[in-house]
Amino acid sequence: MNQKLQDYARSELKKGLANCTDGQREKFKLMYSHKDLTLPIDEVVDRMPEDNLDWAMQQVDRTLQKNSRQ
């Protein structure tokens, strides 16, 4: 994935996570930063390997869709 796409994916993840609940953001941290849960969510996203970006975006999108139905 080129740098421009990575930057876009990280930006979209941050926007999506801002609309998630605190509990959902904590779960995201558990999945992607289990060794350091004290990191701010934006830093977790910034440190994610590019291989995880697509799947993480899908997870956040599904979570936001679920939230909108409730």
N, C-alpha and C positions, 0 to 999 in steps of 0.2 A: 504494500500500500504506500503510495507516495505521501510526502509530507503534507501536502495541501489537504488530501483526504483524511489523513490522521488528525490534522488540526480541526477540520470540520466535524469529524466524529466526536472528538473530545469536547468541542463546544456544544454540540447537540446533547451529549450525555450530561453535561453540567446543567444545561437548561432543563432537561427532563428530570434530573435528580432534584432540582430546586422545587419541582412540583410534586415530589413524593413526600410521604410522611417521614417523620424522624425514624420510626421503626424500619421503614423500607430502606432508608439511607444506611442505617446501621447494618441491615442484612447485606446490602451491597458491599459495605466495608468488610464484612466477614468473608465474603466471597473473593474480593479482589485485594484486600490488604490485611489478611488475618494475622500477620506478624506485628502489625502496628495499627491498632484500632484508634489511636489518638490522633491520627492524621486528619486534617480537614478533608471533606469529600472532594473538593476540587483538586487537592494534591493527590488523592487516591487515583482520580481519573488521569491526571498528568503523568503518573508513574506507571500506569497500566501498560503492559506490552501490547504492541499493535495487533498481535494475534487475537487478543481478547476483545477488541473494540466492537467488532460486528455483533458478536453474541451479546455483549453487554447492552448495546443499543436495542437489540431485539427484546431483551429482558425488561429494560426500562419502558419501552413502548408498550409491551403487554401489561406492565404494571399500571401505567397511566390509563390505558383502555379500561382495565378492571376498576380502577378508582373512579372513572367517569360514569361507570354503570351503577355505582353504589350511591 
